[in-house]
Amino acid sequence: MFYYFFGKQFETEGRKRELRCRKKAHEVYLEVKSEIERCLAYLKEKRENDPYRSFLTGVTYHASHGFETEIPTFEL
């Protein structure tokens, strides 16, 4: 099973000059890295609590609800 979550956008348009500065570019890097780590931690938590995580429970759900039915997911 795959889990997807898209975090906040980072606007870089119009920041070309600013991002040429090593210090400013590093600050942006750390901000992006922090957001990615936050999103991954969130997904890992949701994955651990997913009642349909295992192959068997997913197949059982499809067998009882139809194979075209999507398995329920967590609320964002």
C-alpha positions in Angstrom: 0.0 0.0 0.0 1.2 3.5 -0.8 0.6 6.6 1.3 0.7 10.1 -0.2 0.6 13.5 1.4 1.5 16.8 -0.1 2.7 19.4 2.3 2.8 23.1 1.9 4.2 24.7 -1.3 7.4 26.7 -1.3 7.4 29.6 -3.6 10.8 30.1 -5.3 9.6 32.2 -8.2 11.3 35.7 -8.0 13.8 34.6 -5.4 16.6 33.7 -7.8 18.9 36.5 -6.6 18.1 35.7 -2.9 18.8 32.0 -3.4 22.3 32.7 -4.8 23.3 33.7 -1.3 24.6 30.5 0.4 23.1 31.4 3.8 19.6 32.2 2.4 19.7 29.1 0.2 20.6 27.0 3.3 17.7 28.6 5.2 15.3 27.6 2.5 16.8 24.1 2.3 16.3 23.7 6.1 12.7 24.9 5.8 11.9 22.5 3.0 13.7 19.6 4.8 11.7 20.3 8.0 8.4 20.2 6.1 9.3 17.0 4.4 10.3 15.4 7.7 7.0 16.6 9.2 5.0 15.1 6.4 6.9 11.7 6.5 6.4 11.5 10.3 2.6 12.2 9.8 2.4 9.4 7.2 4.3 6.9 9.2 1.9 7.5 12.2 -1.1 7.1 9.9 0.4 4.0 8.4 0.9 2.4 11.8 -2.8 3.0 12.7 -4.2 1.9 9.4 -6.5 -1.0 9.9 -6.3 -2.0 6.3 -2.4 -1.9 6.1 -1.8 -5.6 5.7 -2.4 -7.4 2.4 -4.9 -9.8 4.0 -7.2 -7.1 5.5 -7.1 -5.2 2.2 -8.1 -8.3 0.2 -10.8 -9.2 2.7 -12.2 -5.7 2.4 -12.3 -5.9 -1.3 -13.8 -9.4 -1.3 -16.7 -8.1 0.9 -17.2 -4.7 -0.7 -16.2 -5.3 -4.4 -12.8 -5.1 -6.0 -13.6 -1.8 -7.6 -14.2 -0.2 -4.2 -11.5 1.9 -2.7 -10.3 1.0 0.8 -11.1 3.7 3.3 -8.3 6.0 4.3 -7.6 8.4 7.1 -8.9 11.9 7.4 -6.5 14.7 6.7 
